[in-house]
């Protein structure tokens, strides 16, 4: 029986190797999987079917098969946005590639508010929920059944009882399981709350490596909130190990809100297989603005169902456009080859590259793996900082004096390829100045690692860093 067991796994390893050769993203990855699948199949076969794929099966086909009406509605929405589209934002030479990649160009007529940390963000979202008249779309990677979760649960239930349509979407792997009673309170009040259903479909059943990492709130198609914060007490600094919590979010009013709505719309259909038909698709300028006024903004959805590696290409293109500075604030810094090359080229051009990452981290492997990449860039002249005042979770990039990128994308392989993400790009010098002041304040709470070189660290420190870096594709 034992011999038969090992024989079956050897056969499974051989068959799985063929799948790996045909589907693994890089030649190096394919070779690594083939070797491990045939030398240690008992461990490697299950590992491959959990961690091996970089494409999310079924999502695109679901969108194509949904119905003709969905395509028609989307076409109408895109046509209505045409008066707000920007041909070429100022000082962004790489924009044509971004526009082709994203299918959601920069739009004028928006007002964007920078929300710093949890209390400001939660208060802003709460005020927006209270303004809702027709519907609320509420999506988070992590939704906790704690004080923060119950705060928004109460608000959403109140709005549902007032006749507002409320849809709540959460990632079941990020959020974990909720009690039946907690979910029933929503449903009894008329709130539709469902998980993203990451593992639905025959090919996804054991594939727990993908996440819907998006954080999106949309109210009446007029305003949206996106950024780094989930819904949980830790985001208010109530986790003693990671407190205080440093994060950044965006509140956007204007026509680009409909792009965030479209992203939620698609995610909801994947999860529920039912179209949301009551949504408003008529764009409006932010309140108080006149034609030609407001900020230029773009919202990009990216994920493992895309034909191209959207997030990696987007950030690589944006980095290549920088002429003066690239300031990156991220909790997880494990860049892929393309973005590493873009940062190195920027350093060779004389661009001021600064990377802020927290000294304390909620992921042991990521913290050590990052040292490999930070050391390589520091050796070329990048300035590396450890944020000291608690845990910094924001995902913010400042390019030159006019472009700011804020959203859910961490600077790592998981966000670039394995997660469903959303990013806001704001092309406005006034807004970029506010982001600059925010990051300068963060730098005051950081320690610069002068002359940082991993090669000069102790043996165990180097071993932890190099060993962790090997796992970076699935961290």
C-alpha positions as a printed NumPy array, in Angstrom:
array([[  0.   ,   0.   ,   0.   ],
       [  2.814,   2.388,   0.859],
       [  4.54 ,   1.655,  -2.449],
       [  1.28 ,   2.251,  -4.314],
       [  0.817,   5.538,  -2.466],
       [  4.251,   6.806,  -3.517],
       [  3.763,   5.531,  -7.08 ],
       [  0.526,   7.497,  -7.419],
       [  2.228,  10.641,  -6.178],
       [  5.126,  10.073,  -8.599],
       [  2.64 ,   9.845, -11.469],
       [  0.806,  12.937, -10.169],
       [  4.135,  14.761,  -9.991],
       [  4.902,  13.898, -13.609],
       [  1.474,  15.004, -14.838],
       [  1.627,  18.189, -12.769],
       [  5.071,  18.917, -14.206],
       [  3.52 ,  19.134, -17.656],
       [  1.002,  21.652, -16.353],
       [  3.831,  23.642, -14.749],
       [  5.848,  23.735, -17.972],
       [  2.836,  24.994, -19.908],
       [  1.603,  27.542, -17.384],
       [  4.335,  28.79 , -15.035],
       [  5.14 ,  32.462, -15.646],
       [  8.954,  32.249, -15.843],
       [ 11.414,  29.633, -17.078],
       [ 13.161,  29.676, -13.699],
       [  9.88 ,  29.001, -11.924],
       [  8.978,  26.184, -14.298],
       [ 12.365,  24.501, -13.748],
       [ 12.028,  24.816,  -9.968],
       [  8.556,  23.259,  -9.998],
       [  9.523,  20.428, -12.363],
       [ 12.514,  19.467, -10.214],
       [ 10.581,  19.554,  -6.955],
       [  7.497,  17.812,  -8.391],
       [  9.58 ,  14.866,  -9.55 ],
       [ 11.977,  14.593,  -6.604],
       [  9.551,  15.246,  -3.727],
       [  6.042,  14.845,  -5.164],
       [  4.349,  14.085,  -1.818],
       [  5.028,  17.656,  -0.713],
       [  5.263,  19.464,  -4.037],
       [  2.066,  18.278,  -5.746],
       [ -0.28 ,  19.703,  -3.074],
       [  1.908,  22.814,  -2.829],
       [  1.705,  23.408,  -6.573],
       [ -2.088,  23.255,  -6.704],
       [ -2.324,  25.669,  -3.795],
       [  0.487,  28.1  ,  -4.668],
       [  1.569,  27.316,  -8.215],
       [ -0.804,  29.295, -10.419],
       [ -0.569,  33.029, -11.095],
       [ -3.796,  33.286, -13.115],
       [ -7.236,  33.284, -11.539],
       [ -9.426,  30.865, -13.487],
       [-13.002,  31.687, -14.436],
       [-13.318,  35.403, -13.598],
       [-12.907,  36.669, -17.175],
       [-15.165,  33.986, -18.609],
       [-17.799,  34.822, -16.03 ],
       [-17.747,  38.448, -17.139],
       [-18.028,  37.428, -20.797],
       [-20.871,  35.004, -20.105],
       [-22.807,  37.255, -17.72 ],
       [-25.192,  38.712, -20.291],
       [-25.314,  41.016, -23.258],
       [-27.01 ,  43.652, -21.12 ],
       [-23.96 ,  43.949, -18.886],
       [-21.791,  44.721, -21.906],
       [-24.353,  47.225, -23.155],
       [-24.546,  48.939, -19.766],
       [-20.764,  49.152, -19.583],
       [-20.582,  50.637, -23.093],
       [-23.165,  53.269, -22.173],
       [-21.221,  54.146, -19.041],
       [-17.963,  54.556, -20.963],
       [-19.674,  56.744, -23.567],
       [-21.133,  59.024, -20.885],
       [-17.644,  59.605, -19.464],
       [-16.177,  60.907, -22.751],
       [-16.61 ,  64.651, -21.91 ],
       [-14.388,  64.186, -18.841],
       [-11.515,  62.255, -20.403],
       [ -7.985,  63.698, -20.429],
       [ -5.892,  63.275, -23.563],
       [ -2.56 ,  63.891, -21.846],
       [ -1.977,  64.936, -18.219],
       [  0.758,  67.513, -17.761],
       [  4.274,  66.167, -17.1  ],
       [  3.335,  62.519, -17.689],
       [  5.074,  61.446, -20.903],
       [  4.375,  57.747, -20.324],
       [  0.62 ,  58.278, -20.155],
       [ -0.289,  56.694, -23.54 ],
       [  0.969,  53.324, -22.281],
       [ -0.961,  53.771, -19.013],
       [ -4.133,  54.638, -20.904],
       [ -3.876,  51.604, -23.165],
       [ -3.119,  49.343, -20.218],
       [ -5.853,  50.559, -17.893],
       [ -8.741,  51.23 , -20.295],
       [ -9.704,  53.871, -17.714],
       [ -7.974,  57.134, -18.625],
       [ -7.496,  60.174, -16.419],
       [-10.68 ,  62.179, -15.954],
       [-11.179,  65.818, -15.032],
       [-13.745,  67.317, -12.689],
       [-12.829,  65.449,  -9.495],
       [-12.184,  66.588,  -5.944],
       [ -9.777,  64.392,  -3.973],
       [ -9.292,  64.457,  -0.206],
       [ -6.249,  62.927,   1.472],
       [ -7.308,  60.921,   4.535],
       [ -4.508,  60.233,   7.001],
       [ -4.907,  57.328,   9.451],
       [ -7.902,  55.379,  10.67 ],
       [-10.02 ,  57.886,  12.541],
       [-10.105,  60.396,   9.674],
       [-10.853,  57.633,   7.181],
       [-13.614,  55.994,   9.21 ],
       [-15.221,  59.356,   9.979],
       [-15.133,  60.247,   6.288],
       [-16.68 ,  56.962,   5.192],
       [-19.336,  57.249,   7.905],
       [-20.293,  60.734,   6.716],
       [-20.53 ,  59.436,   3.154],
       [-22.746,  56.523,   4.178],
       [-25.074,  58.947,   5.947],
       [-25.314,  61.014,   2.722],
       [-26.42 ,  57.999,   0.662],
       [-29.84 ,  58.302,  -0.921],
       [-29.993,  55.357,  -3.323],
       [-27.252,  52.776,  -2.758],
       [-24.   ,  51.928,  -1.01 ],
       [-21.296,  49.568,  -2.315],
       [-19.016,  48.46 ,   0.525],
       [-16.051,  46.159,  -0.192],
       [-13.082,  45.271,   2.022],
       [-10.407,  42.609,   2.119],
       [-10.718,  42.458,   5.909],
       [-14.002,  43.065,   7.685],
       [-13.902,  42.375,  11.434],
       [-16.819,  41.633,  13.739],
       [-15.291,  43.942,  16.38 ],
       [-16.118,  47.474,  17.531],
       [-15.092,  48.98 ,  14.189],
       [-16.993,  46.372,  12.212],
       [-20.051,  46.815,  14.391],
       [-19.86 ,  50.596,  13.913],
       [-20.272,  50.194,  10.162],
       [-22.685,  47.314,  10.541],
       [-25.018,  49.596,  12.495],
       [-24.701,  52.387,   9.92 ],
       [-25.323,  50.099,   6.955],
       [-28.319,  48.465,   8.615],
       [-29.803,  51.899,   9.377],
       [-29.456,  52.954,   5.749],
       [-30.979,  49.686,   4.5  ],
       [-33.993,  50.226,   6.736],
       [-34.351,  53.706,   5.214],
       [-34.696,  52.08 ,   1.791],
       [-31.114,  52.495,   0.569],
       [-29.783,  49.446,  -1.326],
       [-26.68 ,  48.185,   0.516],
       [-24.227,  45.643,  -0.905],
       [-21.321,  44.365,   1.215],
       [-18.517,  42.265,  -0.28 ],
       [-15.609,  40.821,   1.707],
       [-12.738,  38.423,   1.068],
       [-13.435,  35.242,   2.993],
       [ -9.736,  34.393,   3.298],
       [ -8.823,  37.828,   4.61 ],
       [-11.825,  38.265,   6.879],
       [-12.224,  34.713,   8.122],
       [-15.538,  33.238,   9.226],
       [-18.365,  35.262,  10.762],
       [-20.945,  33.904,  13.155],
       [-24.339,  33.099,  11.681],
       [-25.953,  35.645,  14.006],
       [-23.635,  38.465,  12.911],
       [-24.417,  37.916,   9.235],
       [-28.129,  37.394,   9.924],
       [-28.403,  40.877,  11.42 ],
       [-27.353,  42.32 ,   8.054],
       [-29.614,  40.107,   5.994],
       [-32.683,  40.559,   8.135],
       [-32.342,  44.328,   7.632],
       [-32.113,  43.911,   3.857],
       [-28.338,  44.29 ,   3.479],
       [-26.903,  41.941,   0.865],
       [-23.598,  40.673,   2.279],
       [-21.542,  37.938,   0.586],
       [-17.932,  36.7  ,   0.404],
       [-15.93 ,  37.161,  -2.795],
       [-15.918,  33.359,  -3.172],
       [-12.268,  33.081,  -4.136],
       [-12.359,  29.285,  -4.288],
       [-15.531,  28.837,  -6.35 ],
       [-15.131,  26.84 ,  -9.532],
       [-13.552,  23.433, -10.021],
       [-10.073,  24.795, -10.796],
       [-10.063,  27.209,  -7.855],
       [-11.255,  24.917,  -5.09 ],
       [ -7.837,  24.417,  -3.501],
       [ -6.253,  27.62 ,  -4.799],
       [ -6.059,  29.74 ,  -1.644],
       [ -3.145,  31.798,  -2.948],
       [ -5.371,  34.498,  -4.455],
       [ -6.996,  37.344,  -2.508],
       [ -9.415,  40.14 ,  -3.269],
       [ -7.367,  42.832,  -1.539],
       [ -9.529,  45.745,  -2.704],
       [-11.014,  48.366,  -0.383],
       [-13.789,  50.244,  -2.173],
       [-16.768,  52.222,  -0.921],
       [-19.09 ,  53.892,  -3.447],
       [-22.096,  56.07 ,  -2.571],
       [-24.718,  56.751,  -5.264],
       [-22.067,  56.65 ,  -8.008],
       [-21.001,  60.153,  -6.935],
       [-18.133,  59.502,  -4.52 ],
       [-15.742,  56.729,  -3.592],
       [-13.178,  55.807,  -0.97 ],
       [-10.117,  53.68 ,  -1.775],
       [ -6.815,  53.139,   0.017],
       [ -4.941,  51.083,   2.549],
       [ -7.407,  50.723,   5.421],
       [ -9.632,  47.746,   6.106],
       [-12.386,  47.612,   8.72 ],
       [-11.036,  46.478,  12.075],
       [ -9.931,  47.83 ,  15.438],
       [ -6.244,  47.365,  14.588],
       [ -6.592,  50.11 ,  11.956],
       [ -7.407,  52.531,  14.775],
       [ -4.205,  51.538,  16.576],
       [ -5.807,  49.13 ,  19.035],
       [ -3.388,  46.266,  18.372],
       [ -0.68 ,  46.637,  21.043],
       [  1.904,  44.872,  18.873],
       [  1.402,  47.15 ,  15.854],
       [  0.271,  50.381,  17.438],
       [  0.072,  53.151,  16.443],
       [ -1.162,  52.222,  12.975],
       [ -0.095,  54.535,  10.128],
       [ -2.216,  54.436,   6.963],
       [ -3.528,  56.526,   4.065],
       [ -6.829,  56.577,   2.191],
       [ -8.505,  58.651,  -0.549],
       [-11.951,  60.209,  -0.759],
       [-12.823,  61.063,  -4.37 ],
       [-15.881,  62.934,  -5.629],
       [-16.529,  63.202,  -9.332],
       [-16.843,  61.164, -12.531],
       [-13.907,  58.837, -11.818],
       [-16.013,  57.345,  -8.993],
       [-17.849,  55.395, -11.677],
       [-14.65 ,  53.472, -12.429],
       [-14.467,  52.293,  -8.813],
       [-18.138,  51.38 ,  -9.127],
       [-17.437,  49.35 , -12.268],
       [-14.702,  47.408, -10.455],
       [-17.07 ,  46.568,  -7.591],
       [-19.788,  45.677, -10.123],
       [-17.568,  43.059, -11.768],
       [-16.395,  41.603,  -8.439],
       [-19.981,  41.336,  -7.233],
       [-21.054,  39.452, -10.333],
       [-18.226,  36.959,  -9.894],
       [-19.243,  36.403,  -6.278],
       [-23.039,  36.35 ,  -6.647],
       [-23.681,  35.651, -10.354],
       [-26.334,  38.384, -10.268],
       [-26.116,  41.779, -11.939],
       [-26.577,  44.98 ,  -9.956],
       [-29.049,  46.842, -12.156],
       [-30.046,  49.798,  -9.99 ],
       [-26.715,  51.646, -10.217],
       [-26.285,  55.202, -11.477],
       [-23.968,  55.457, -14.496],
       [-24.396,  59.172, -15.246],
       [-21.176,  61.017, -14.279],
       [-21.235,  64.321, -12.43 ],
       [-18.499,  66.78 , -11.546],
       [-17.644,  67.119,  -7.876],
       [-19.993,  69.547,  -6.09 ],
       [-19.113,  73.21 ,  -6.525],
       [-16.807,  72.763,  -9.514],
       [-17.172,  74.553, -12.828],
       [-16.265,  73.02 , -16.22 ],
       [-12.503,  72.729, -16.543],
       [-11.964,  72.794, -12.766],
       [-11.029,  70.025, -10.357],
       [ -8.331,  67.394, -10.192],
       [ -7.338,  64.89 , -12.868],
       [ -7.702,  61.362, -11.506],
       [ -7.474,  57.77 , -12.681],
       [ -8.612,  54.603, -10.902],
       [ -7.012,  51.326, -11.963],
       [ -8.276,  47.866, -11.13 ],
       [ -5.743,  45.062, -11.434],
       [ -5.651,  41.373, -10.66 ],
       [ -4.758,  37.799, -11.585],
       [ -7.622,  37.568, -14.079],
       [ -6.059,  40.229, -16.329],
       [ -4.507,  39.194, -19.637],
       [ -1.427,  41.274, -18.807],
       [  0.319,  41.788, -15.481],
       [ -1.501,  45.085, -15.078],
       [ -0.183,  46.245, -11.699],
       [  3.472,  45.472, -12.457],
       [  3.283,  47.164, -15.881],
       [  1.445,  50.171, -14.464],
       [  3.983,  50.836, -11.718],
       [  6.95 ,  50.119, -13.991],
       [  5.65 ,  52.647, -16.52 ],
       [  4.962,  55.232, -13.819],
       [  8.46 ,  54.817, -12.339],
       [ 10.039,  55.199, -15.767],
       [  8.242,  58.539, -16.181],
       [  9.852,  60.095, -13.083],
       [ 12.453,  62.782, -13.727],
       [ 12.984,  64.303, -10.281],
       [ 11.917,  61.96 ,  -7.497],
       [ 10.293,  58.672,  -6.55 ],
       [  9.214,  58.429,  -2.918],
       [  7.706,  55.076,  -1.956],
       [  5.956,  54.287,   1.324],
       [  4.97 ,  50.634,   1.645],
       [  4.76 ,  48.015,   4.403],
       [  6.066,  45.243,   2.139],
       [  8.912,  46.005,  -0.238],
       [  9.639,  43.002,  -2.455],
       [  9.709,  44.449,  -5.998],
       [  9.639,  42.18 ,  -9.022],
       [ 12.353,  42.262, -11.671],
       [ 10.628,  44.889, -13.837],
       [ 10.064,  47.427, -11.048],
       [ 13.562,  46.764,  -9.665],
       [ 15.041,  47.603, -13.051],
       [ 12.852,  50.735, -13.264],
       [ 14.136,  51.901,  -9.866],
       [ 17.741,  51.217, -10.825],
       [ 17.341,  53.143, -14.074],
       [ 15.813,  56.018, -12.109],
       [ 18.849,  56.068,  -9.825],
       [ 21.135,  56.109, -12.851],
       [ 19.165,  59.123, -14.16 ],
       [ 19.826,  60.927, -10.887],
       [ 16.265,  60.631,  -9.576],
       [ 15.811,  61.047,  -5.808],
       [ 14.615,  57.564,  -4.792],
       [ 13.454,  57.175,  -1.196],
       [ 11.846,  54.083,   0.296],
       [ 10.011,  54.147,   3.625],
       [  9.097,  50.819,   5.191],
       [  8.221,  49.966,   8.81 ],
       [ 10.815,  48.648,  11.244],
       [  8.172,  46.432,  12.867],
       [  6.123,  44.264,  10.537],
       [  3.211,  41.835,  10.717],
       [  4.928,  39.437,   8.307],
       [  8.247,  37.912,   9.449],
       [  9.216,  36.574,   6.012],
       [  8.444,  39.819,   4.199],
       [ 10.418,  41.882,   6.703],
       [ 13.55 ,  39.815,   6.148],
       [ 13.121,  39.326,   2.385],
       [ 12.843,  43.101,   1.92 ],
       [ 16.403,  43.518,   3.197],
       [ 17.763,  41.876,   0.037],
       [ 16.053,  44.39 ,  -2.251],
       [ 16.673,  47.395,   0.   ],
       [ 20.369,  46.556,   0.191],
       [ 20.71 ,  46.284,  -3.608],
       [ 19.021,  49.646,  -4.189],
       [ 20.837,  51.366,  -1.326],
       [ 24.094,  50.266,  -2.913],
       [ 23.108,  52.3  ,  -5.994],
       [ 22.161,  55.402,  -4.041],
       [ 18.564,  54.909,  -2.927],
       [ 17.775,  56.367,   0.491],
       [ 16.172,  53.753,   2.759],
       [ 14.192,  54.601,   5.897],
       [ 12.681,  52.523,   8.683],
       [  9.441,  54.036,   9.986],
       [  9.686,  53.95 ,  13.779],
       [  6.327,  55.207,  15.084],
       [  4.362,  51.958,  15.011],
       [  3.329,  49.97 ,  11.932],
       [  3.129,  51.822,   8.602],
       [  0.594,  50.16 ,   6.304],
       [  0.05 ,  52.883,   3.669],
       [  0.69 ,  52.239,  -0.039],
       [  1.778,  55.632,  -1.393],
       [  4.095,  56.713,  -4.218],
       [  4.975,  60.335,  -5.048],
       [  6.382,  60.965,  -8.524],
       [  8.097,  64.303,  -9.179],
       [  5.887,  67.261,  -8.158],
       [  2.636,  66.325,  -9.833],
       [  1.65 ,  62.639,  -9.576],
       [  0.578,  60.685,  -6.485],
       [ -0.401,  56.988,  -6.459],
       [ -2.416,  55.749,  -3.471],
       [ -4.382,  52.53 ,  -3.181],
       [ -4.234,  48.922,  -2.048],
       [ -1.156,  47.715,  -3.971],
       [  1.819,  46.727,  -1.852],
       [  5.208,  46.87 ,  -3.561],
       [  5.494,  43.099,  -3.809],
       [  4.863,  40.134,  -6.068],
       [  1.604,  39.211,  -4.321],
       [ -0.003,  42.575,  -5.06 ],
       [  1.481,  42.746,  -8.554],
       [  0.247,  39.303,  -9.623],
       [ -1.846,  37.369,  -7.101],
       [ -4.244,  39.909,  -5.582],
       [ -7.187,  41.822,  -6.963],
       [ -6.214,  45.45 ,  -6.255],
       [ -7.274,  49.05 ,  -6.881],
       [ -5.085,  52.144,  -7.267],
       [ -5.885,  55.839,  -7.439],
       [ -3.576,  58.077,  -9.496],
       [ -3.967,  61.816,  -8.942],
       [ -2.302,  64.225, -11.405],
       [ -2.465,  67.515,  -9.55 ],
       [  0.38 ,  69.629,  -8.153],
       [ -1.675,  70.891,  -5.211],
       [ -2.622,  67.388,  -4.15 ],
       [  0.944,  66.134,  -4.719],
       [  2.164,  68.896,  -2.402],
       [ -0.121,  67.586,   0.355],
       [  1.236,  64.075,  -0.177],
       [  4.773,  65.472,  -0.014],
       [  4.069,  67.138,   3.336],
       [  2.549,  63.898,   4.638],
       [  5.59 ,  61.877,   3.609],
       [  8.008,  64.467,   5.01 ],
       [  6.225,  64.059,   8.35 ],
       [  6.63 ,  60.288,   8.026],
       [ 10.336,  60.769,   7.335],
       [ 10.606,  62.745,  10.572],
       [  9.338,  59.629,  12.333],
       [ 11.808,  57.402,  10.497],
       [ 15.464,  56.442,  10.775],
       [ 17.599,  56.508,   7.637],
       [ 19.703,  53.395,   7.131],
       [ 22.873,  55.077,   5.972],
       [ 25.27 ,  52.903,   3.977],
       [ 23.025,  49.881,   4.464],
       [ 24.646,  46.743,   3.061],
       [ 23.266,  43.261,   3.689],
       [ 26.683,  41.758,   2.937],
       [ 28.041,  43.392,   6.108],
       [ 25.348,  41.885,   8.317],
       [ 25.803,  38.777,  10.442],
       [ 25.508,  35.251,   9.053],
       [ 22.026,  34.558,  10.469],
       [ 20.703,  37.925,   9.3  ],
       [ 21.924,  37.22 ,   5.769],
       [ 20.546,  33.688,   5.852],
       [ 17.087,  34.875,   7.002],
       [ 17.033,  37.551,   4.302],
       [ 18.178,  35.321,   1.432],
       [ 16.011,  32.412,   2.535],
       [ 12.928,  34.596,   2.869],
       [ 13.568,  36.184,  -0.526],
       [ 13.327,  32.729,  -2.123],
       [  9.708,  32.589,  -0.927],
       [  8.842,  36.062,  -2.22 ],
       [  6.664,  34.844,  -5.129],
       [  4.077,  33.475,  -2.664],
       [  4.524,  35.727,   0.395]])
